[in-house]
Each structure stands twice: as structure tokens, then as C-alpha cells.
Amino acid sequence: MAVPRHKHTRSKVGKTRMHKHIAHLKLSVCPKCKKPILSHTVCSNCGFYKGKEVINTLAKLSKKEQKQKQKEIQKAEKETKQEKPLTTEALSEKK
């Protein structure tokens, strides 16, 4: 049976044990652009937090990039408008 040659320090043991308890990130979805983000943080894609624009992400971009970004945002908004929540009548018909 193998026996450790030297004593392991508390820090060495702690470093190996630390990685057993690392949890995965819990991501949520941005309500504006539908990208995965950390909860309680500003979306880096659209710059919105709690329905308000906090960071103007278009200001740093060139005119060509701004137009592309605006088209993407408008396209995402149209998709969300098309998805209407179901009413109780629609739910009962669906079953």
C-alpha cells in the first residue's frame, strides 16, 4: 500500500479540494436581445439593464457597424412581438 512520503500542507490540500466545489455559472436571458448574461449585470450586447439603457453600445462603433447592429436589434424585437402569450382560452383549446 502506498504511503505519502511527506506531509501535505493545509494550503496544498485546500487547493486540491477547492476545485471539487466550483459551481457552474447560472446564466439568464436578456429580455431585450435574448442573449445569455449573468443575472444582475448589464447586457454587453445591447447595454440594457432592467429595461433601461445604461450603456450606449452603438457610440463606440463606426456608422456601418451601427446600422448592422440596429438591424439586428430591430429583427430581434420583431421576433419577440410575434410571440404573443397564450390566453386561458387558447391553452384550453391546445390540450
C-alpha positions in Angstrom: 0.0 0.0 0.0 1.3 3.4 -0.9 2.2 5.8 1.9 2.8 9.6 1.3 6.4 10.4 1.6 6.0 13.9 3.1 3.2 15.7 4.9 0.9 17.8 2.6 0.4 21.3 3.9 -3.1 22.7 4.6 -2.8 25.0 1.6 -1.8 22.2 -0.7 -4.8 20.1 0.5 -7.1 23.1 0.2 -6.0 23.8 -3.3 -6.9 20.3 -4.5 -10.2 20.3 -2.6 -11.2 23.7 -3.9 -11.8 22.5 -7.4 -14.3 19.9 -6.3 -16.8 22.7 -5.1 -16.6 25.1 -8.1 -20.2 25.6 -9.4 -21.2 26.3 -13.0 -22.3 29.8 -13.9 -26.1 30.3 -13.8 -26.9 32.4 -16.9 -30.2 34.1 -17.6 -31.5 35.6 -20.8 -31.5 39.3 -21.7 -35.1 40.4 -22.2 -34.1 42.9 -24.9 -31.7 40.9 -27.2 -32.2 37.3 -25.9 -28.5 36.7 -25.3 -27.3 34.7 -22.3 -25.9 37.0 -19.5 -25.1 36.8 -15.8 -28.0 37.9 -13.7 -27.9 41.4 -12.1 -25.5 42.6 -14.7 -25.7 44.9 -17.8 -26.0 43.1 -21.1 -22.8 43.6 -23.0 -24.6 43.1 -26.3 -27.4 45.7 -26.1 -26.4 47.7 -23.0 -29.7 47.4 -21.2 -30.4 46.6 -17.5 -33.9 46.3 -16.1 -35.5 47.7 -19.2 -33.3 50.9 -19.2 -30.3 51.7 -21.5 -27.3 52.0 -19.2 -24.5 51.8 -21.8 -24.7 53.2 -25.3 -23.1 50.3 -27.2 -23.6 51.9 -30.6 -21.5 55.0 -29.8 -18.2 53.1 -30.0 -19.0 51.6 -33.4 -18.5 53.0 -36.9 -21.5 54.1 -38.9 -21.5 50.9 -40.9 -21.4 48.7 -37.8 -24.1 50.9 -36.1 -26.5 50.2 -39.0 -25.9 46.5 -38.8 -26.4 46.4 -35.1 -29.6 48.4 -35.3 -30.9 46.0 -37.9 -30.1 43.0 -35.6 -31.9 44.7 -32.7 -35.0 45.5 -34.8 -35.1 42.0 -36.1 -35.0 40.6 -32.6 -37.7 43.0 -31.4 -40.0 41.9 -34.3 -39.5 38.2 -33.3 -40.5 39.0 -29.7 -43.6 40.9 -30.9 -44.7 37.9 -32.9 -44.6 35.6 -29.9 -47.8 36.6 -28.0 -48.5 35.0 -24.7 -51.3 32.4 -24.8 -54.6 33.2 -23.1 -56.5 30.8 -21.0 -58.9 30.0 -23.9 -56.0 29.2 -26.2 -54.4 27.0 -23.6 -57.7 25.1 -23.1 -58.0 24.6 -26.9 -54.4 23.4 -27.2 -55.0 20.4 -24.9 
